[in-house]
């Protein structure tokens, strides 16, 4: 069994893009650490300071919120959805952060299938913490007639940006990156 030149070229392009994205991510990670914007290690605490009754620590990079009390630490995943923080009359803190549910959030992105590069557009329908399940269309920019429907699972990596894996109606796997609108 021999691989076609088109398949070899596709693998080479995917490998180059992956290496480039990983390099850019590592560079940004290093620059954020140097500038002090990503210093969650200094903020995170497991011991309550002497003068505090409770301490609330929000870590937007890791999508978590911690409530430190004299009895311990309670950590909650913060999805990219509204979160309610109540300070009750007895002084305790109650956090309400929806961890799963339905949604209707459109997205736009780019990806690769075994056939070609594609433009992705669709909607996320369900979520659980930072995972989303969506339905959409993938369109080849050079062959509009190759548009297909796909079902995808995506993981929110930063802000509104997600990495997605999916399968289209031709049972072709795909990988992509998309931004919620």
C-alpha angles and dihedrals in degrees: 000000000000127000119237120243090242091056092047090050091049091052091048092050092048090049092050093048092047093050091047093050092047091049093049090047092050091048092050091046091053093047092049091049091049093049093050095239091118101045099131092142090069092047099046114091137179097183122065115233113248097249096045127091093194135354126208118205120188116195108189093179094060094030094237139126123201128199110200115199134164088263095053146281126306115195125194129186111242110215119200089262132091115296124197121212116193125189103204126214091257089057098253122132121235119193120197111192117160107233098186140011147106127305141169106215120155121220140188126199151132131256149155132249127183087266104046149314113299142194112235125209131162145096136288109232107178134025139192115185103305097345122095133190114211145173125214152129129276117204128187107227091218098042112037090178088068091071112139138179118245140189113213144181116212135188120211107233101170135359105314095342120109138179112224139197121192151154124230130214089270089058090248115147119230140188125200151149123236142177125221114236 
